[in-house]
Amino acid sequence: MAETAIAHLVSLIWGALSLKAEAFQQIQVLPQSSQAALLVAFMAGFSQAIGQGIVLFINRVRPLRFILSLLMSALLFAFGYVFWALSTWLASILLFRGGWQTLPAVIRTLGLSYAPLIFSFSIALPYLGLPISTLLSIWSFLAFLTGLKAALGLDLWQAFGCGVLGWAVFEGLQRTIGRPLAGLGRWLTNTAAGVNLVTNLKDLEQIVARRAAQVVNSSKDRP
């Protein structure tokens, strides 16, 4: 078997899930490493789209708009990936005087650190979605810290500082120049779905519980 990142994708994903620095070191040196990192990010985005599909189903979105909404969700996920990588790279420049040569390393590291998000399809589960979402986010961030240490040669606190500053830059961009884009994203998503989507997990749980109660009550009313 060829020694490429694609050929070892399963072991790389398992290494990222296990928070092993060796996996993030390998993703930097193996051939086809960028493709492998992007593939992991794609898998995470696809899993998120499945979870989004459950949300769309609960919102009773029609079939054609259902497909359009999934495509829009994947596009927005890709934009988020790019902006998160760029913000972390900017943070590495500010803190550690990194350069252009660190950008590919950050992109590959972030892609592989999305491995826990492959389970994002489960966040739409009633009552369990919110804690699962929080767990996956923390797990992915810890993987990212592990990857930054391995890829950029940082110690734990340097990686933590870089990750947190990158997150702060990302959030700052979202809340300033990114706010119109976020609003545009929500508008596009609702337009594609044809309804104003309910996406809050607690609200979705209430909708599911209410519909379940209606089914139970209707069955009781039958002779």
C-alpha atoms as an extended CHARMM CRD file, in Angstrom:
* protein
*
       223  EXT
         1         1  MET       CA              0.0000000000        0.0000000000        0.0000000000  PROA      1               0.0000000000
         2         2  ALA       CA              1.3290000000        3.4360000000       -0.9390000000  PROA      2               0.0000000000
         3         3  GLU       CA              2.5650000000        5.5860000000        1.9200000000  PROA      3               0.0000000000
         4         4  THR       CA              0.0830000000        8.4170000000        1.4640000000  PROA      4               0.0000000000
         5         5  ALA       CA             -2.1990000000       10.2460000000        3.8460000000  PROA      5               0.0000000000
         6         6  ILE       CA             -5.2340000000        9.0180000000        1.9140000000  PROA      6               0.0000000000
         7         7  ALA       CA             -4.1140000000        5.3970000000        2.3050000000  PROA      7               0.0000000000
         8         8  HSD       CA             -3.6900000000        5.9240000000        6.0510000000  PROA      8               0.0000000000
         9         9  LEU       CA             -6.7970000000        8.0700000000        6.4680000000  PROA      9               0.0000000000
        10        10  VAL       CA             -8.5010000000        5.7390000000        8.9590000000  PROA      10              0.0000000000
        11        11  SER       CA             -5.4460000000        5.5950000000       11.2220000000  PROA      11              0.0000000000
        12        12  LEU       CA             -5.0160000000        9.3770000000       10.9740000000  PROA      12              0.0000000000
        13        13  ILE       CA             -8.6320000000        9.9380000000       11.9730000000  PROA      13              0.0000000000
        14        14  TRP       CA             -8.2870000000        7.4940000000       14.8600000000  PROA      14              0.0000000000
        15        15  GLY       CA             -5.1000000000        9.2630000000       15.9430000000  PROA      15              0.0000000000
        16        16  ALA       CA             -6.8750000000       12.6240000000       15.9000000000  PROA      16              0.0000000000
        17        17  LEU       CA             -9.7760000000       11.1950000000       17.9050000000  PROA      17              0.0000000000
        18        18  SER       CA             -7.2360000000        9.8080000000       20.3910000000  PROA      18              0.0000000000
        19        19  LEU       CA             -5.4610000000       13.2090000000       20.5430000000  PROA      19              0.0000000000
        20        20  LYS       CA             -2.1700000000       11.6920000000       19.3920000000  PROA      20              0.0000000000
        21        21  ALA       CA              0.4590000000       14.1540000000       18.1990000000  PROA      21              0.0000000000
        22        22  GLU       CA              1.8810000000       11.5450000000       15.8030000000  PROA      22              0.0000000000
        23        23  ALA       CA             -1.2280000000       11.7390000000       13.6290000000  PROA      23              0.0000000000
        24        24  PHE       CA             -0.8500000000       15.5010000000       13.2190000000  PROA      24              0.0000000000
        25        25  GLN       CA              2.8550000000       15.1120000000       12.5040000000  PROA      25              0.0000000000
        26        26  GLN       CA              2.1120000000       12.5720000000        9.7910000000  PROA      26              0.0000000000
        27        27  ILE       CA             -0.5360000000       14.7700000000        8.1600000000  PROA      27              0.0000000000
        28        28  GLN       CA              2.1980000000       17.3640000000        7.6150000000  PROA      28              0.0000000000
        29        29  VAL       CA              4.6810000000       15.1070000000        5.8250000000  PROA      29              0.0000000000
        30        30  LEU       CA              2.8050000000       12.3310000000        4.0470000000  PROA      30              0.0000000000
        31        31  PRO       CA              1.9770000000       12.7480000000        0.3420000000  PROA      31              0.0000000000
        32        32  GLN       CA             -1.6310000000       13.8130000000       -0.3470000000  PROA      32              0.0000000000
        33        33  SER       CA             -1.8610000000       15.2220000000        3.1820000000  PROA      33              0.0000000000
        34        34  SER       CA             -3.8070000000       18.3300000000        2.1380000000  PROA      34              0.0000000000
        35        35  GLN       CA             -6.3290000000       16.1740000000        0.2820000000  PROA      35              0.0000000000
        36        36  ALA       CA             -6.6900000000       13.9240000000        3.3340000000  PROA      36              0.0000000000
        37        37  ALA       CA             -7.2560000000       16.8810000000        5.6690000000  PROA      37              0.0000000000
        38        38  LEU       CA             -9.8630000000       18.3460000000        3.3360000000  PROA      38              0.0000000000
        39        39  LEU       CA            -11.5310000000       14.9300000000        3.1090000000  PROA      39              0.0000000000
        40        40  VAL       CA            -11.8640000000       14.7750000000        6.8930000000  PROA      40              0.0000000000
        41        41  ALA       CA            -13.3640000000       18.2690000000        6.8750000000  PROA      41              0.0000000000
        42        42  PHE       CA            -15.7370000000       17.1740000000        4.0980000000  PROA      42              0.0000000000
        43        43  MET       CA            -16.8070000000       14.1460000000        6.1470000000  PROA      43              0.0000000000
        44        44  ALA       CA            -17.4770000000       16.4150000000        9.1240000000  PROA      44              0.0000000000
        45        45  GLY       CA            -19.4760000000       18.7590000000        6.9180000000  PROA      45              0.0000000000
        46        46  PHE       CA            -21.4420000000       15.8590000000        5.4410000000  PROA      46              0.0000000000
        47        47  SER       CA            -22.2060000000       14.5640000000        8.9330000000  PROA      47              0.0000000000
        48        48  GLN       CA            -23.3570000000       18.0220000000        9.9250000000  PROA      48              0.0000000000
        49        49  ALA       CA            -25.5390000000       18.0890000000        6.8210000000  PROA      49              0.0000000000
        50        50  ILE       CA            -27.1780000000       14.8360000000        7.9630000000  PROA      50              0.0000000000
        51        51  GLY       CA            -27.9040000000       16.4760000000       11.2990000000  PROA      51              0.0000000000
        52        52  GLN       CA            -29.2150000000       19.4830000000        9.3930000000  PROA      52              0.0000000000
        53        53  GLY       CA            -31.3870000000       17.0590000000        7.4400000000  PROA      53              0.0000000000
        54        54  ILE       CA            -33.0190000000       15.9630000000       10.6770000000  PROA      54              0.0000000000
        55        55  VAL       CA            -33.6340000000       19.6170000000       11.5280000000  PROA      55              0.0000000000
        56        56  LEU       CA            -35.1550000000       20.1590000000        8.0800000000  PROA      56              0.0000000000
        57        57  PHE       CA            -37.3480000000       17.0910000000        8.5570000000  PROA      57              0.0000000000
        58        58  ILE       CA            -38.6320000000       18.4130000000       11.8830000000  PROA      58              0.0000000000
        59        59  ASN       CA            -39.3440000000       21.7530000000       10.1660000000  PROA      59              0.0000000000
        60        60  ARG       CA            -41.2450000000       19.8470000000        7.4490000000  PROA      60              0.0000000000
        61        61  VAL       CA            -39.2350000000       21.2430000000        4.5500000000  PROA      61              0.0000000000
        62        62  ARG       CA            -40.3180000000       20.0350000000        1.1050000000  PROA      62              0.0000000000
        63        63  PRO       CA            -38.0600000000       17.5900000000       -0.8250000000  PROA      63              0.0000000000
        64        64  LEU       CA            -36.5700000000       19.9880000000       -3.4090000000  PROA      64              0.0000000000
        65        65  ARG       CA            -35.9470000000       22.6810000000       -0.8370000000  PROA      65              0.0000000000
        66        66  PHE       CA            -34.5710000000       19.9720000000        1.4450000000  PROA      66              0.0000000000
        67        67  ILE       CA            -31.7800000000       19.2810000000       -1.0880000000  PROA      67              0.0000000000
        68        68  LEU       CA            -31.1350000000       22.9940000000       -1.6700000000  PROA      68              0.0000000000
        69        69  SER       CA            -30.8550000000       23.5390000000        2.0860000000  PROA      69              0.0000000000
        70        70  LEU       CA            -28.3070000000       20.7330000000        2.4420000000  PROA      70              0.0000000000
        71        71  LEU       CA            -26.1890000000       22.2490000000       -0.3310000000  PROA      71              0.0000000000
        72        72  MET       CA            -26.3780000000       25.6480000000        1.3330000000  PROA      72              0.0000000000
        73        73  SER       CA            -25.3760000000       24.0970000000        4.6690000000  PROA      73              0.0000000000
        74        74  ALA       CA            -22.3150000000       22.4820000000        3.0670000000  PROA      74              0.0000000000
        75        75  LEU       CA            -21.3080000000       25.7880000000        1.4550000000  PROA      75              0.0000000000
        76        76  LEU       CA            -21.5700000000       27.6820000000        4.7450000000  PROA      76              0.0000000000
        77        77  PHE       CA            -19.5640000000       24.9540000000        6.4920000000  PROA      77              0.0000000000
        78        78  ALA       CA            -16.7880000000       25.3600000000        3.9110000000  PROA      78              0.0000000000
        79        79  PHE       CA            -16.6820000000       29.1270000000        4.4680000000  PROA      79              0.0000000000
        80        80  GLY       CA            -16.4650000000       28.5740000000        8.2220000000  PROA      80              0.0000000000
        81        81  TYR       CA            -13.5430000000       26.1860000000        7.7340000000  PROA      81              0.0000000000
        82        82  VAL       CA            -11.6280000000       28.7130000000        5.6180000000  PROA      82              0.0000000000
        83        83  PHE       CA            -12.2330000000       31.6230000000        8.0080000000  PROA      83              0.0000000000
        84        84  TRP       CA            -11.2790000000       29.5280000000       11.0660000000  PROA      84              0.0000000000
        85        85  ALA       CA             -8.0090000000       28.4850000000        9.4180000000  PROA      85              0.0000000000
        86        86  LEU       CA             -7.1740000000       32.0470000000        8.3730000000  PROA      86              0.0000000000
        87        87  SER       CA             -7.9270000000       33.4770000000       11.8170000000  PROA      87              0.0000000000
        88        88  THR       CA             -5.6910000000       30.9040000000       13.5070000000  PROA      88              0.0000000000
        89        89  TRP       CA             -2.9260000000       31.5690000000       11.0040000000  PROA      89              0.0000000000
        90        90  LEU       CA             -3.2040000000       35.3240000000       11.7300000000  PROA      90              0.0000000000
        91        91  ALA       CA             -3.0000000000       34.5370000000       15.4440000000  PROA      91              0.0000000000
        92        92  SER       CA              0.2040000000       32.5420000000       14.8750000000  PROA      92              0.0000000000
        93        93  ILE       CA              1.7130000000       35.5320000000       13.0760000000  PROA      93              0.0000000000
        94        94  LEU       CA              0.7520000000       37.9340000000       15.8630000000  PROA      94              0.0000000000
        95        95  LEU       CA              2.0190000000       35.7040000000       18.6610000000  PROA      95              0.0000000000
        96        96  PHE       CA              4.9250000000       33.7640000000       17.1740000000  PROA      96              0.0000000000
        97        97  ARG       CA              5.9090000000       35.6260000000       14.0150000000  PROA      97              0.0000000000
        98        98  GLY       CA              4.7780000000       32.8680000000       11.7250000000  PROA      98              0.0000000000
        99        99  GLY       CA              4.7400000000       33.3510000000        7.9850000000  PROA      99              0.0000000000
       100       100  TRP       CA              3.1160000000       32.1840000000        4.8290000000  PROA      100             0.0000000000
       101       101  GLN       CA              4.7830000000       28.8020000000        5.2390000000  PROA      101             0.0000000000
       102       102  THR       CA              2.6470000000       28.0950000000        8.3240000000  PROA      102             0.0000000000
       103       103  LEU       CA             -0.6840000000       28.5650000000        6.5290000000  PROA      103             0.0000000000
       104       104  PRO       CA             -0.7570000000       25.1260000000        4.8150000000  PROA      104             0.0000000000
       105       105  ALA       CA              0.2040000000       23.5090000000        8.1190000000  PROA      105             0.0000000000
       106       106  VAL       CA             -2.6780000000       25.2560000000        9.8960000000  PROA      106             0.0000000000
       107       107  ILE       CA             -5.1240000000       24.2580000000        7.1420000000  PROA      107             0.0000000000
       108       108  ARG       CA             -4.0740000000       20.6010000000        7.3400000000  PROA      108             0.0000000000
       109       109  THR       CA             -4.1320000000       20.6360000000       11.1430000000  PROA      109             0.0000000000
       110       110  LEU       CA             -7.5910000000       22.1530000000       11.2960000000  PROA      110             0.0000000000
       111       111  GLY       CA             -8.9280000000       19.6940000000        8.7340000000  PROA      111             0.0000000000
       112       112  LEU       CA             -7.7310000000       16.6840000000       10.7080000000  PROA      112             0.0000000000
       113       113  SER       CA             -8.9070000000       18.1800000000       14.0070000000  PROA      113             0.0000000000
       114       114  TYR       CA            -12.4350000000       18.1070000000       12.5840000000  PROA      114             0.0000000000
       115       115  ALA       CA            -12.3750000000       14.3210000000       13.0850000000  PROA      115             0.0000000000
       116       116  PRO       CA            -14.6570000000       14.4120000000       16.1790000000  PROA      116             0.0000000000
       117       117  LEU       CA            -17.1770000000       16.4160000000       14.1510000000  PROA      117             0.0000000000
       118       118  ILE       CA            -17.6840000000       13.3740000000       11.9360000000  PROA      118             0.0000000000
       119       119  PHE       CA            -20.2310000000       12.4530000000       14.6140000000  PROA      119             0.0000000000
       120       120  SER       CA            -22.1090000000       15.7460000000       14.1560000000  PROA      120             0.0000000000
       121       121  PHE       CA            -25.1130000000       13.9020000000       12.7440000000  PROA      121             0.0000000000
       122       122  SER       CA            -26.0030000000       13.0220000000       16.3370000000  PROA      122             0.0000000000
       123       123  ILE       CA            -26.4760000000       16.6310000000       17.5070000000  PROA      123             0.0000000000
       124       124  ALA       CA            -30.0390000000       16.6880000000       16.1750000000  PROA      124             0.0000000000
       125       125  LEU       CA            -31.0980000000       13.9420000000       18.6110000000  PROA      125             0.0000000000
       126       126  PRO       CA            -33.8420000000       15.1990000000       20.9170000000  PROA      126             0.0000000000
       127       127  TYR       CA            -32.6920000000       15.9660000000       24.4780000000  PROA      127             0.0000000000
       128       128  LEU       CA            -29.1380000000       14.7150000000       23.7800000000  PROA      128             0.0000000000
       129       129  GLY       CA            -28.2230000000       17.0980000000       20.9730000000  PROA      129             0.0000000000
       130       130  LEU       CA            -26.9960000000       20.0150000000       23.0940000000  PROA      130             0.0000000000
       131       131  PRO       CA            -24.6110000000       18.0530000000       25.3640000000  PROA      131             0.0000000000
       132       132  ILE       CA            -23.3380000000       16.0590000000       22.3630000000  PROA      132             0.0000000000
       133       133  SER       CA            -22.7230000000       19.2910000000       20.4360000000  PROA      133             0.0000000000
       134       134  THR       CA            -20.7760000000       20.7390000000       23.3700000000  PROA      134             0.0000000000
       135       135  LEU       CA            -18.7450000000       17.5410000000       23.7820000000  PROA      135             0.0000000000
       136       136  LEU       CA            -17.8360000000       17.3860000000       20.0910000000  PROA      136             0.0000000000
       137       137  SER       CA            -16.8080000000       21.0590000000       20.0410000000  PROA      137             0.0000000000
       138       138  ILE       CA            -14.5170000000       20.6260000000       23.0580000000  PROA      138             0.0000000000
       139       139  TRP       CA            -13.1160000000       17.3900000000       21.6320000000  PROA      139             0.0000000000
       140       140  SER       CA            -12.3710000000       19.0500000000       18.2940000000  PROA      140             0.0000000000
       141       141  PHE       CA            -10.7250000000       22.0370000000       19.9900000000  PROA      141             0.0000000000
       142       142  LEU       CA             -8.4860000000       19.7280000000       22.0510000000  PROA      142             0.0000000000
       143       143  ALA       CA             -7.5230000000       17.9270000000       18.8430000000  PROA      143             0.0000000000
       144       144  PHE       CA             -6.7190000000       21.2860000000       17.2680000000  PROA      144             0.0000000000
       145       145  LEU       CA             -4.4670000000       22.2150000000       20.2080000000  PROA      145             0.0000000000
       146       146  THR       CA             -2.6880000000       18.8740000000       19.8860000000  PROA      146             0.0000000000
       147       147  GLY       CA             -2.2370000000       19.4990000000       16.1770000000  PROA      147             0.0000000000
       148       148  LEU       CA             -0.9180000000       23.0380000000       16.6430000000  PROA      148             0.0000000000
       149       149  LYS       CA              1.6940000000       21.7530000000       19.0660000000  PROA      149             0.0000000000
       150       150  ALA       CA              2.8220000000       19.1280000000       16.5820000000  PROA      150             0.0000000000
       151       151  ALA       CA              2.5960000000       21.2290000000       13.3990000000  PROA      151             0.0000000000
       152       152  LEU       CA              4.0340000000       24.5350000000       14.6140000000  PROA      152             0.0000000000
       153       153  GLY       CA              6.3780000000       23.2280000000       17.3090000000  PROA      153             0.0000000000
       154       154  LEU       CA              4.5520000000       25.0300000000       20.1110000000  PROA      154             0.0000000000
       155       155  ASP       CA              4.2660000000       24.0790000000       23.7490000000  PROA      155             0.0000000000
       156       156  LEU       CA              0.8700000000       23.5620000000       25.3590000000  PROA      156             0.0000000000
       157       157  TRP       CA              0.3260000000       27.1380000000       26.4870000000  PROA      157             0.0000000000
       158       158  GLN       CA              1.5460000000       28.5940000000       23.2150000000  PROA      158             0.0000000000
       159       159  ALA       CA             -0.8350000000       26.3180000000       21.3140000000  PROA      159             0.0000000000
       160       160  PHE       CA             -3.6390000000       27.2510000000       23.7010000000  PROA      160             0.0000000000
       161       161  GLY       CA             -2.9080000000       30.9540000000       23.2550000000  PROA      161             0.0000000000
       162       162  CYS       CA             -2.7950000000       30.5700000000       19.4950000000  PROA      162             0.0000000000
       163       163  GLY       CA             -6.0180000000       28.5860000000       19.4400000000  PROA      163             0.0000000000
       164       164  VAL       CA             -7.8690000000       30.9740000000       21.7370000000  PROA      164             0.0000000000
       165       165  LEU       CA             -6.6270000000       34.0620000000       19.8850000000  PROA      165             0.0000000000
       166       166  GLY       CA             -7.5610000000       32.4420000000       16.5950000000  PROA      166             0.0000000000
       167       167  TRP       CA            -11.0240000000       31.7650000000       17.9920000000  PROA      167             0.0000000000
       168       168  ALA       CA            -11.2590000000       35.3800000000       19.2360000000  PROA      168             0.0000000000
       169       169  VAL       CA            -10.2420000000       36.7200000000       15.8230000000  PROA      169             0.0000000000
       170       170  PHE       CA            -12.7580000000       34.4030000000       14.1790000000  PROA      170             0.0000000000
       171       171  GLU       CA            -15.5250000000       35.5190000000       16.5440000000  PROA      171             0.0000000000
       172       172  GLY       CA            -14.5210000000       39.1590000000       16.0900000000  PROA      172             0.0000000000
       173       173  LEU       CA            -14.7240000000       38.8370000000       12.3230000000  PROA      173             0.0000000000
       174       174  GLN       CA            -18.1100000000       37.1410000000       12.6550000000  PROA      174             0.0000000000
       175       175  ARG       CA            -19.4550000000       39.9120000000       14.8780000000  PROA      175             0.0000000000
       176       176  THR       CA            -18.1100000000       42.7780000000       12.7400000000  PROA      176             0.0000000000
       177       177  ILE       CA            -17.4930000000       42.3750000000        9.0220000000  PROA      177             0.0000000000
       178       178  GLY       CA            -18.8680000000       38.8410000000        9.1960000000  PROA      178             0.0000000000
       179       179  ARG       CA            -22.2170000000       39.8350000000       10.6910000000  PROA      179             0.0000000000
       180       180  PRO       CA            -23.7370000000       40.8510000000        7.3350000000  PROA      180             0.0000000000
       181       181  LEU       CA            -22.3830000000       37.5850000000        5.8920000000  PROA      181             0.0000000000
       182       182  ALA       CA            -23.8940000000       35.5950000000        8.7690000000  PROA      182             0.0000000000
       183       183  GLY       CA            -27.2120000000       37.3490000000        8.2410000000  PROA      183             0.0000000000
       184       184  LEU       CA            -26.9520000000       36.6320000000        4.5370000000  PROA      184             0.0000000000
       185       185  GLY       CA            -26.2230000000       32.9830000000        5.3450000000  PROA      185             0.0000000000
       186       186  ARG       CA            -29.3250000000       32.6930000000        7.5380000000  PROA      186             0.0000000000
       187       187  TRP       CA            -31.4290000000       34.3970000000        4.8700000000  PROA      187             0.0000000000
       188       188  LEU       CA            -30.1040000000       32.0690000000        2.1740000000  PROA      188             0.0000000000
       189       189  THR       CA            -30.7380000000       29.0230000000        4.3640000000  PROA      189             0.0000000000
       190       190  ASN       CA            -34.3060000000       30.0760000000        5.1590000000  PROA      190             0.0000000000
       191       191  THR       CA            -34.9040000000       31.0020000000        1.5220000000  PROA      191             0.0000000000
       192       192  ALA       CA            -33.6390000000       27.6280000000        0.3430000000  PROA      192             0.0000000000
       193       193  ALA       CA            -35.8570000000       25.8630000000        2.9020000000  PROA      193             0.0000000000
       194       194  GLY       CA            -38.8950000000       27.9700000000        2.0910000000  PROA      194             0.0000000000
       195       195  VAL       CA            -39.6310000000       28.4970000000        5.8120000000  PROA      195             0.0000000000
       196       196  ASN       CA            -38.0730000000       30.2580000000        8.7720000000  PROA      196             0.0000000000
       197       197  LEU       CA            -36.1510000000       27.3210000000       10.1850000000  PROA      197             0.0000000000
       198       198  VAL       CA            -36.2310000000       26.5290000000       13.8800000000  PROA      198             0.0000000000
       199       199  THR       CA            -32.6190000000       25.5500000000       14.6330000000  PROA      199             0.0000000000
       200       200  ASN       CA            -32.3250000000       26.0080000000       18.3860000000  PROA      200             0.0000000000
       201       201  LEU       CA            -31.9620000000       22.5430000000       19.8970000000  PROA      201             0.0000000000
       202       202  LYS       CA            -34.2560000000       23.2330000000       22.8440000000  PROA      202             0.0000000000
       203       203  ASP       CA            -36.9500000000       24.5960000000       20.5320000000  PROA      203             0.0000000000
       204       204  LEU       CA            -36.5870000000       21.5160000000       18.3200000000  PROA      204             0.0000000000
       205       205  GLU       CA            -36.9790000000       19.2770000000       21.3550000000  PROA      205             0.0000000000
       206       206  GLN       CA            -40.1800000000       21.0990000000       22.2580000000  PROA      206             0.0000000000
       207       207  ILE       CA            -41.5380000000       20.6480000000       18.7270000000  PROA      207             0.0000000000
       208       208  VAL       CA            -40.7660000000       16.9110000000       18.8190000000  PROA      208             0.0000000000
       209       209  ALA       CA            -42.3310000000       16.5490000000       22.2610000000  PROA      209             0.0000000000
       210       210  ARG       CA            -45.4240000000       18.4930000000       21.2050000000  PROA      210             0.0000000000
       211       211  ARG       CA            -45.9350000000       16.4120000000       18.0660000000  PROA      211             0.0000000000
       212       212  ALA       CA            -45.4080000000       13.1900000000       20.0120000000  PROA      212             0.0000000000
       213       213  ALA       CA            -48.0440000000       14.3190000000       22.4990000000  PROA      213             0.0000000000
       214       214  GLN       CA            -50.4250000000       15.0930000000       19.6330000000  PROA      214             0.0000000000
       215       215  VAL       CA            -49.9250000000       11.5950000000       18.2240000000  PROA      215             0.0000000000
       216       216  VAL       CA            -50.5850000000       10.0320000000       21.6230000000  PROA      216             0.0000000000
       217       217  ASN       CA            -53.6890000000       12.1530000000       22.1910000000  PROA      217             0.0000000000
       218       218  SER       CA            -55.0780000000       11.4110000000       18.7290000000  PROA      218             0.0000000000
       219       219  SER       CA            -54.5960000000        7.6820000000       19.2830000000  PROA      219             0.0000000000
       220       220  LYS       CA            -56.4900000000        7.9360000000       22.5640000000  PROA      220             0.0000000000
       221       221  ASP       CA            -59.3830000000        9.6990000000       20.8640000000  PROA      221             0.0000000000
       222       222  ARG       CA            -59.8370000000        6.8950000000       18.3630000000  PROA      222             0.0000000000
       223       223  PRO       CA            -62.5890000000        4.4020000000       19.2190000000  PROA      223             0.0000000000
